[in-house]
């Protein structure tokens, strides 16, 4: 629990320092006023990538078990809503996959327990930009992630033992259907000038820190005994942790021809 408290305090402190840093960066002059105007337009895009996920146990005995991460593809769509010159909100709906692999000895046999869950996530990252050039815009982001599990599988592999290989579907008997997490990361935006439209590409990496216990309430209340229950003791808590790398392609809601009258007005913030 002490490590969990330290982790949460570290995240809160990082967010505070990040906000202070962005306030100072907000004083930096933009290199190109035209790009400032472009950034005011709402845009929509698609995002794909991979997640390196693991589950963290608070039980002292389970902490000592050998655990490896689960790497899975993910993807979704987003809308970026500019709020100020250097700040935007970018709600996104993502198809995510999380889980963990735990290796241990059971009745003298090597056993591998693998949990792989699938979920639909509503994420609301807050993005803070600064401009390095007309094309290159680094940014940092953080925000909440609300997750709902829609399925998945649990595999138990004991090749030399009596259990062999078994597989069960994930449900409310073996995982909490809901999770809330905090995500934070850094990204790089590249603006591309096409014939009739503007296009941008983003590359970003982030850390996702789950806040809710992923054990199901039915497990905790001892109402069910799933076939995988001997793989761990359903005591204390279990949390999602993951690192993710994403690439996205976005496009503002206008064509180049629409920009002439817009720039002619020379609006200011």
C-alpha positions in Angstrom: 0.0 0.0 0.0 2.9 2.3 0.7 4.2 1.9 -2.8 0.7 2.6 -4.2 0.5 5.8 -2.1 3.9 7.0 -3.3 2.9 6.3 -6.9 -0.3 8.3 -6.7 1.5 11.2 -5.0 4.1 11.1 -7.7 1.4 11.3 -10.4 -0.3 14.2 -8.8 3.0 16.1 -8.4 3.9 15.4 -12.0 0.5 16.8 -13.2 1.0 20.0 -11.1 4.6 20.5 -12.4 3.3 19.8 -16.0 0.6 22.4 -15.6 3.1 25.0 -14.4 5.4 24.2 -17.2 2.7 24.6 -19.8 1.8 28.0 -18.3 5.3 29.2 -18.9 5.4 27.6 -22.4 2.2 29.5 -23.1 4.2 32.7 -23.1 6.4 31.5 -26.0 5.6 33.3 -29.3 4.2 31.2 -32.1 6.5 31.1 -35.2 3.6 31.4 -37.7 0.3 33.2 -37.1 -1.3 31.3 -39.9 -0.8 28.0 -38.1 -2.4 29.5 -35.0 -5.6 30.2 -37.0 -5.5 26.7 -38.5 -5.3 25.2 -35.0 -8.6 26.8 -34.1 -10.5 24.4 -36.3 -12.1 21.3 -35.0 -10.6 18.1 -36.4 -11.3 14.4 -36.4 -9.0 11.5 -36.8 -8.3 7.8 -36.4 -5.7 6.3 -34.0 -4.0 2.9 -33.9 -1.1 1.5 -31.8 0.0 -1.1 -29.3 -0.4 -1.4 -25.5 2.1 -3.1 -23.3 -0.1 -4.1 -20.3 0.4 -5.7 -16.9 -1.5 -6.1 -13.7 -0.1 -5.0 -10.4 -1.0 -7.0 -7.2 -1.0 -5.6 -3.7 -0.9 -9.0 -2.0 2.6 -9.6 -0.7 2.8 -13.2 -1.9 1.5 -12.4 -5.4 4.0 -9.6 -5.8 6.8 -12.3 -5.8 5.3 -14.3 -8.7 6.9 -14.0 -12.1 4.7 -11.6 -14.2 5.1 -10.6 -17.8 3.2 -8.0 -19.8 0.7 -8.6 -22.6 1.2 -6.7 -25.8 -1.9 -6.1 -28.0 -3.0 -3.9 -30.8 -5.5 -1.1 -30.1 -7.3 1.6 -32.1 -10.1 4.1 -32.2 -11.4 7.5 -33.3 -11.1 11.0 -31.8 -12.3 14.6 -32.2 -9.9 17.4 -31.3 -11.6 20.5 -29.9 -9.3 23.6 -29.8 -9.8 25.8 -26.7 -6.9 28.2 -26.8 -3.8 28.8 -28.9 -1.8 26.2 -27.1 -4.6 24.0 -25.5 -7.1 21.5 -26.9 -9.4 18.8 -25.6 -9.5 15.6 -27.6 -12.2 13.1 -26.6 -11.6 9.6 -28.0 -13.4 6.3 -28.1 -10.8 3.4 -28.1 -10.9 -0.3 -28.4 -8.3 -1.4 -25.8 -6.8 -4.7 -24.6 -5.2 -5.3 -21.3 -4.1 -8.1 -19.1 -1.1 -10.0 -17.6 0.7 -13.3 -17.6 1.6 -14.9 -14.3 3.9 -17.9 -14.0 4.1 -20.1 -10.9 4.4 -23.7 -9.6 1.1 -25.6 -8.9 1.4 -29.1 -7.4 5.0 -29.2 -8.6 4.2 -28.3 -12.2 5.0 -25.1 -14.1 1.8 -23.2 -14.8 1.2 -20.1 -16.8 -1.9 -18.0 -16.2 -2.8 -15.5 -18.9 -5.6 -12.9 -18.7 -6.4 -10.8 -21.7 -9.4 -8.4 -21.5 -11.0 -6.3 -24.2 -12.7 -3.0 -23.4 -14.3 0.1 -24.9 -12.7 3.2 -23.4 -13.8 6.8 -23.3 -10.7 8.9 -22.9 -10.5 12.7 -22.5 -6.9 13.9 -22.8 -6.1 17.5 -22.4 -3.3 18.6 -24.8 -0.8 21.4 -24.4 1.1 22.4 -27.5 4.1 24.5 -28.3 5.4 25.2 -31.8 8.9 24.3 -32.9 8.3 25.2 -36.6 5.5 25.5 -39.1 5.4 21.7 -39.4 6.5 20.3 -36.1 4.4 20.8 -32.9 5.4 18.8 -29.8 2.8 18.5 -27.0 2.1 16.9 -23.7 -1.2 15.5 -22.5 -3.0 13.9 -19.6 -6.6 13.1 -18.6 -9.0 10.4 -17.4 -9.8 7.1 -19.0 -13.2 5.4 -18.4 -13.2 1.7 -19.3 -15.9 -0.9 -19.8 -14.9 -4.6 -20.3 -16.7 -6.2 -23.2 -15.0 -9.6 -23.2 -11.7 -11.5 -23.3 -10.2 -14.8 -22.3 -8.3 -16.4 -19.5 -5.9 -19.2 -20.5 -4.3 -21.7 -18.0 -1.4 -23.7 -19.4 0.1 -26.6 -17.5 1.7 -28.8 -20.3 3.2 -31.4 -17.9 0.4 -31.5 -15.4 -3.2 -32.8 -15.2 -4.7 -29.5 -16.2 -3.1 -29.3 -19.7 -4.5 -26.2 -21.4 -7.8 -24.7 -20.5 -9.6 -21.5 -21.6 -12.6 -19.6 -20.2 -14.4 -16.5 -21.3 -14.0 -13.3 -19.2 -17.2 -12.2 -17.4 -18.3 -10.5 -14.2 -17.2 -13.7 -12.4 -13.5 -13.0 -12.9 -13.0 -9.3 -13.6 -14.5 -6.0 -12.7 -16.5 -4.6 -15.7 -15.5 -1.0 -15.0 -12.2 0.7 -14.5 -11.1 4.3 -14.2 -7.5 5.3 -14.9 -5.3 8.3 -15.4 -3.2 8.7 -18.5 -0.3 11.0 -19.3 2.2 11.2 -22.1 4.0 13.2 -24.8 3.4 13.5 -28.5 4.7 15.0 -31.7 2.4 16.5 -34.3 3.5 17.0 -38.0 1.4 19.2 -40.2 1.2 18.2 -43.9 0.1 20.6 -46.6 -1.9 18.7 -49.3 -3.4 20.0 -52.5 -6.9 20.9 -51.1 -6.7 20.1 -47.5 -4.5 20.2 -44.4 -3.6 16.9 -42.8 -1.6 16.1 -39.6 0.1 13.0 -38.2 0.6 12.4 -34.5 3.0 10.0 -32.8 2.6 9.7 -29.0 3.6 7.5 -26.0 1.8 7.4 -22.7 1.5 5.7 -19.4 -1.9 4.5 -18.1 -2.4 4.0 -14.3 -5.6 2.1 -13.3 -7.3 3.3 -10.1 -10.0 0.6 -9.5 -9.6 -2.9 -8.2 -10.0 -5.3 -11.2 -11.1 -8.3 -9.1 -14.8 -8.8 -9.6 -17.2 -8.2 -6.7 -18.5 -11.8 -7.0 -14.9 -13.1 -6.6 -14.3 -10.8 -3.5 -17.7 -11.9 -2.0 -16.8 -15.6 -2.5 -19.9 -16.1 -4.6 -18.2 -17.8 -7.5 -15.3 -20.2 -7.9 -14.0 -19.9 -11.4 -11.8 -22.7 -12.8 -8.9 -20.3 -12.8 -9.2 -19.3 -9.1 -6.2 -21.4 -7.9 -4.0 -19.3 -10.1 -4.1 -16.6 -7.5 -5.5 -15.7 -4.1 -8.4 -13.3 -4.5 -7.2 -11.1 -1.7 -6.2 -7.5 -1.5 -6.3 -5.7 -4.9 -5.2 -5.9 -8.5 -4.8 -2.9 -10.8 -4.2 -2.3 -14.5 -1.0 -0.7 -15.6 0.1 -0.1 -19.2 2.4 1.7 -21.6 1.1 2.6 -25.0 2.4 3.9 -28.3 0.0 5.4 -30.8 0.0 6.9 -34.2 -2.9 9.0 -35.5 -4.0 10.8 -38.6 -6.3 13.8 -38.4 -8.0 16.3 -40.7 -9.6 19.7 -39.8 -13.2 20.3 -40.9 -12.5 22.6 -43.8 -10.9 22.8 -47.2 -8.2 25.2 -48.2 -10.6 27.3 -50.3 -12.6 27.9 -47.2 -9.6 29.5 -45.4 -9.3 32.6 -47.7 -12.3 34.4 -46.2 -11.5 33.1 -42.8 -7.9 34.5 -42.8 -9.2 37.7 -44.3 -11.1 38.5 -41.2 -7.9 38.4 -39.2 -9.6 37.5 -36.0 -7.6 37.5 -32.7 -7.8 35.4 -29.6 
